[in-house]
């Protein structure tokens, strides 16, 4: 009876103690690592694994967020949890690039901050590939891919659904460039897609690369006059006379161009181990001389403009006689009288 009473008293004491212990007495969280430690801002990042101790977070209580000065916080969704690890989804699509602090907040409000624990990077974009083609059985083909968000790329390969991937050995890389070499020995002739992948298996594809036949022939190009520029399939190759070696078999457009002459072009078929001869007879551009017309002088007679002043319409208004008018009248009468006497 005494033993039973003691046991019940002990249990009651433990229960009372546990009730009296405030929630804040729980261990504070401490973040050790975040994996992956970065993502691209074109989509959400799932499966971010946060390790540490003292985590007391559930899917509905407690918080995980990313913070950065002068921008809004990013709240994560917790998909799995225990006291030493959290699995989250970071909705970073369209968010500001840069280094963000990772914050874990327990249900009791205690938190820990891992400074610069997660980086948001510019989305992976593939802008160009050079060269755009190579021959099968070429065992060292150096390919350069330009784009953005390429600093964490760990792999590059050629993809075609009908064949195995052709993987490159990466030589160097920056945020805007990846250089690698491909071994195309015994590869299939076809069009492939260039793909890159980072260490968390984020994959981006989108550029075309063609593997062509390694069977070649030659084209001997001559022209009259010589010294004309040679273009094969729009690519400048040299000046005439010139022999083009290692030309892929098949049809190619040859264009010959020289200043002062009309362009000359022709499609030729290159056969394996055969030299095809092209001889262009260029035609001089015909220039038309327009004769100069001598200016003509037209004699022009200028006439003075005669302006006829209309006679004013008589008015009924009486005009006051001038003081000189009687003398003028008498003078006129006198002259007339003298003329009559002479007659």
Secondary structure, DSSP 8 states (H G I E B T S, - for coil): -HHHHHHHHHHHHHHHHHHHS-GGGS---EEEEEES-EEETTS-EEEEEEEEE-----SSSSEEEEE-TTS--EE-EEEEE-SSEEEEEE--TT---EEEEEEEE-TTS-EEEEEEEEEEE---EEEEEESSEEETT-S-EEEEEEEES-TTEEEEEEE-TTS--EE-EEEEE-SSEEEEEE--TT--SEEEEEEEEETT--EEEEEEEEEE---EEEEEEEEESS--EEEETTEEEEESSEEEEEEESEEEEEEEE-TTB--EEEEEEE-TT-EEEEEEE--B-------------------------------SS-----TTHHHHHHHHHHHHHHHHHH-
